[in-house]
Amino acid sequence: MRYYDNLDDYTDTRPSKLMEFTKRIMPSVIFLSAMALMFLAVGALEVL
């Protein structure tokens, strides 16, 4: 009789659809928020 010790044979280790979507969209969200923050800072400095 064979005993399986590796639980990866029985568990689903694929990332979820939400995690895949998050990995794709997060770099663009970070970039756009950094650009918006920069424009806000420049605009505030111009007002001074």
Secondary structure, 3 states (H helix, E strand, C coil): CCCCCCHHHCCCCCCCHHHHHHHHHHHHHHHHHHHHHHHHHHHHHHHC
